Amino acid sequence: MTSWLKVLIVAGIILGASLTGLGWFAHWWPALDIVNNGLPFVAAAAVLVLGLAAFARDWRLILPASLVAAVNVMLVIGAWQGAAAEAAPGSQRFMRVVTFNLWRGNDRIDDVAKFLAETDADIVVLQEVTREHGTALRQALGSLYPFALGETRLVILSKHPIIAEGRIDRPGYPPWNSLMLRWGRLDVNGTTFDLAGVHLARPFYPELQQQDIGALTEFVRSRTMPLVVAGDFNMSPWTEKLAHFTEQTGIKRYNTLHLTWPMRRGNIPLLPLVAIDNVFVSRHFAKIATSGGPRLGSDHKAVIADIALAAPVSPREK
């Protein structure tokens, strides 16, 4: 039994070290960033292997297992630096934002509309909206959200006036797959800011995802207004791309621990494993709370973000 345990430990050390190394090289080879999406699981498995090595009382195994576990735990902790600042106790909510990838095959749009009405967000950012979805939601929620951008694919619903708008499309792609970002300038009780809804490429298309995050970074850095970015980023907080995005732009992440995908595979319900749906904010905002929505016929879970004002908006920024 001890012999088999040691074989298992050695295999765990080799696998953990290999995955860690592959994730580290994602900076130069974007396709490898798919490994980093599951970094917390790699870290948890490395700690388990370390526990087994300690049980086996073999220092030849304990030392490398400790190294692999320590490196992965530090990588997980390091990603926490991109989290948004917490609002001061008792801070008043400035707005609530919901982002939700509906999934094209969703047949529970009536339940989605009920959820959105009950959640009573100021702004809703929706992805993978079909024409049927859009029609049903406008009929159900039109009085609650009189302002809207878009009718299909990437849609923004708002209780507050939208005074400017724009979009970013992927060059060279057909209309059904070109829209990456839609933004609007909103006025909420006299405070003006920009809100962008995004739907970035999946990690299975690493070059396109790299292109998307580059275009998003350029967009964020071009903004002079307070900014909120919400949507389906298709990458978890542990990826090199999202960490680099946070570092380059200075905007901070709301969702780290609320896992949002995959909620289903066809008709089979699943447990979500990664947090790929998120809300990011500029320094003008602070985090009151983040929560996840229920199962609503999608392969994603909604993210609900309660946002407070953290810094005054200067006349220049207005």
N, C-alpha and C positions, 0 to 999 in steps of 0.2 A: 504493500500500500504506500509506503514511504517513497519507493522508487517511482510509482505512478504519479504521486503528488509532486515530486521534483520535476518530472517531465512536464506536467501541467504548468508548473510555475515558470519553467524555462520558456515554454511556448508563450505564456502570457507576457513575459518580459520582452521577448522578441517582437511579438505582435504590437504591444504597447509602444515600444521604441520605434517600430516601423511607422505606425500611424502618426506618432508625434513628429517624426522626421518628414513624412509626406506633407503634413499640415504646415510645417515650417517653410517648406519650399514653395508654398502657395504664393508668396510674394513675387516669385519669378515665373511660376507656372500656374496661372489662375485656375486651371482645371482641378488642381489638388486642393483647392479651398473647400471642395465638397466634404472633405474629411473633417475640416474644422467645425462644420455645422454640428457634429456630434461630440465635440471636445469634452463636455461635462461627463458623457458616458465613458469616454476613454479614461478620464481622470478617475471616475468611480471604480472602473475595472482595475486600474493600476493600483489603487489603494487596496482593493480586494486581494490582488496578487501579492502585495506587500504583506498583508495579513496572513496569507497562506505561507509565505516565506518565513515569517516570524514563527508560525506554528511548527514549521519544519526544522527550525533552529539551525539553519545552515547559512553562515555569513557570506558564503560565495553567492548565495541567492538573495539574501537580504540587502546587500549593498547595491546591486544593480536595480533591484525592485524599488528601493528607496529613491534612487535617482530618477527613475521613470515616473514614479508617483509624484515626487516633489516638483519636477518640471511641469507636469500636466496641471497640478493644483495651482501653481503660480500662473500658468497661462489662463486658467479659468478666472482667478482672482484679478488678473491684470485687465481683463475685459470689462470689469465692473467700473473702471474709471470713466467709461463713456455714458454712465447713467445720469439722468437729469437730476438737478438739485432738488431736494425736498423743500416744499413750501413751509413757511413758518407756521407753527401751531395756531389754529384758528383762522387761517387765511381764507378769504372769501373766494369762492369759485368764480373765475372769470368766464370760463366756457367748458363745455364737455364735447369731446370729439370721439366719434365712433368710426373705426375703419373695419370693413368686412368684405372679404372676397366671397361673392355669392356662389360661385361655381356655376358654369353654364348649364349643367344638368339639374340644377336645383328646382324641385317641384313643390317647395314649401314657401312660396313667396308670400302667401297670406300670413304665415307665422312670422316671417321676417318683418313684414310691415307692422305686425302687432308688437314685436320685440322693439323695433325702432321707435314706435310711438310711446311705448312704456318707458324706454330708456331716456327719451326726451333730450337727446343731444342737441347742441346748438348747430353742429356741423356733422354730416355723415359723408364718409368717403367710401365708395363702393367700387369693386373691381369685378370683372367678368360679368357685366350686366348685359343680358340679351335684350332684344327689342321687347319681348313679352314681359320680361322682368321690369323693364323701365316703364312700360305702360301700366302695369299693375301697381307699381309703387307710386307713380304719379297720381293715380286715381285714389289710392288709400291715404297718401301722405301729403297731397298737394296743399291742403290748407295749413298743415303744420310746417311745411318747408316751401314757402312761396318762391324762393330763389334757388336756381339750379344751374349747373354747368354740365353739358353733355347729356346724351340720351341713351347711349350704349357704351359698352366696354368699361370706361373709367368715368364715373359720375360723381359729382359733388352736390349734395343737398345742403341748404343753409336756411336758417331762420332769419339771417341778417343780410342786409343789402350787399351785393357784389358789385363793386364799382370799377373793376378792371379784370381782365382775364387773358389767358394765353395757354399755350400747349407746346410740348416738345415731342416730335415724332422721330422715329429711327429712320435715318436716310436710306433710301433704297428698298424699303419694305412695303408690302401691299397695305392698303388702308386698314384691313381687318387685323393687322399685326404691327402697325407702325406706332400707335399711340403709347408713349411711355410715361408722360407726365402731363397733368392738367392743373393749372393754378388759377386762383382768383384772389383779388384784393378785397378784403371785407372790412366793414365798419361795425364794430360791436360796442354799442353804447359810447361812441365817440373815440374809441381806440381803433386805429387802422393797422392792419397787418396783412401779410401774404400767407395764404395756405395752399400747399401743393399736395395733390393726390398722385401717388405713384403706383406703378405695377411693373417691377423690374423682371428681367429675363430669369428663367430657372437656372439652377446651377449645372444642369445637364447641357447647357449651352454657355460654357464659361467665357468664350470670347465676347459673345453678345452681352452677357452679364457684366463683364469688365467694361464694355463700351457704355452700358447703361449707367453704371455707378460713376463713371467718369463724367458723363453728361449731367447727372444729378449733382455731382460735386461742383461742376462749373456753374450750374444754375444757382445753387445755394450761395456760392461765393460772390455771385453777381448781385445778390439782393442787399438793399440798404434798409429795408423795412424789417420789423420783427417778423419772425417766420415760424410756421408750423408745417412739418412734412409728415404725411400719414399714408399708409398703404401696405401693399404686399411687396416686401423687399426681396423675398425669395432667398434670404440669407439670414442666419442666426447671428446674435451678438458676438459669437466666438470666431466668426470668419475674419480673415485678414482684410477683405474688402470693406466690410462694415467698420472695422476698427480704424482703418486708414481714412474712410469717409468722415468719421467722427473727428479724427485728429486734424484733417485738412480743413474742415468747415467750422468746427467749434460748436455745432449744435449737438444736443444731448438726447439720449435714448430714454423712452418711458418703459418699454417692455423688455425685461430680461428673463423673468421666470414664468410668465404665463404662456405655456406651450400652445401653439395654434394649428399645427399641421403634423400628420394627416388625420383628419377626423373620420375619414371613410375611404374605402377603396371599392368603387362600384356601389353595391348595396350592403357591403359589409362594414359595420361601424368599427373604428379603430381608436386607439389611444394616441393623442398627439405627442410627438417626440421633440419637435423643435419650435422655437419662437421666431417665425419668419414674418409675422405681421407686426407693425410697429408704428409708433408716433415719435417724432423727433421735434425738439423745440429749440429756439434761439435763447440767448441769455436773458431775454425779457420775460421769460415764463418759468414757472416752477411746478413741480409735481405735487399734486394733492393725493391722487390715488390712480392705480391702474387695475383693471379687472378684465375678465374674459366673459364672453357671451356663452349661451347654451348651444346645444346641437340644433342646427336649423337647416338641415338638408344639404349643407355644404361640406366640402372636404377641408374647410378652414373654420376656425373659431374667430368670432369678432373680438376686437380689443376696444375697451372703453377707457378713455383717458380724461381725468378731471384736472384742469389746468388753472393755475393762479397766476396773477401778475407778479413778477419778481423784481423788475426794474422799471423805472419810469421811461417813457418813450420821449426822446428829445424832439424838438420841432423839426430838426433836420431829418430824423428818421420817419416822421409823419409825412 
